[in-house]
């Protein structure tokens, strides 16, 4: 491929809160398999269906829903190998939202 894309690639996503994900994207870009390799949820893994859009060359926004009820929006900048993670999850009587930034390392 001569175009920057996450499809068919694997990245290590190091988040500013100390969590590290090993993210593998299918060749068609339709699914993501992630495994948490560091942080409080170390060892968790799931394959999720992706909703993706190319925003500009090398810039993508991805979204997915996890079986736990967590919802994730993941803007990726493959030009600078950075990504943001915005996720929400249920806790008690309300929903918690977190915004993080991190680096992407091709694996």
N, C-alpha and C positions, 0 to 999 in steps of 0.2 A: 504494500500500500504506500502510495506517495502522499497521502493526506493524513494529517493528524487525526486520530480517532482512538477511542478506548476499545472498540470492537476487536476481539481476538487477542487482547493484551492482558497482562497481569501487572498490577501496581501494588506497592506497599504504601499505604496511606498512614502517615504519622500525624496524629491530631494533637493540637495544643494542650489537651487535657491529659496526655500520656497514653491514650489508647492507640493501638496500632492494629490496622486491618490489613489482611492479605486479600486483595480483590481481584478476581478473575472474571473477565467479560467474555461471553461467547462470541464466536466469529461473526454472527449475525447481529450482535449488539442488543439482543432481546432479553438476555438474562445476565445476572451477576451472581457469582458465588463468592460470599465473603466469609472469612474466618477471623475472629479476634485473636491476635497473637500476644498482645500485652494489654494490661489494664484490668479493671474489676470484672469484666465479662469475658476474660481470657478463656478460650476454648469454645465459645459459642460460634456457631456457623449456620448459614442458611443460604439457599438459592432462591432469588427473588426475580420477579418479572419487572423489567425496566420500562419506564416511559421516558423517552429521550428527545431532545431537540438540540440542533446545532444553532448556536446564537451568532457565531462569527467563526472565521477560520481558527481552529484549535480550541474554541470555547464551546462547552456543552453544558446543558442542564439535564440532570437525571433525577428521577423520582421513583420511589417504590414504597410498598407497604409490607411490613414484616408480620409474621404470624403472631408475634407478641402484642401487636397493636401499634407498635412504633411506626411512625410515618417519617420518611427521610426525603429531603431535597438536597441534591449534591451538585452544585456548580463546579465544573472542572475547567481549569485553564492548562491545556497541554503545551502551550507555548512557554509557560513559566514553571510548569510542573507543580502547581499549587491547586488546592481545592478547598472549598468551604463545605461544611456539613451543617445542615439545619434539620433537627429532628424533634419530634414531639412524642410524648408518651403519657399514659394515664398514671397518676399517682394520687392515691386517696380520692378526694372528691373533685379533683381538678386535673387539668392537663398541663404538663410541664413542657416548656420549649427551651431548646439550647441551640446556640450558634457557635460554631468552632471553625478554625482554619487550620490547615496543615499542608504538608508537602507530599508529593507523589514521587515515588522512586520506581522506575521500571524494574520488574523482577523477571 
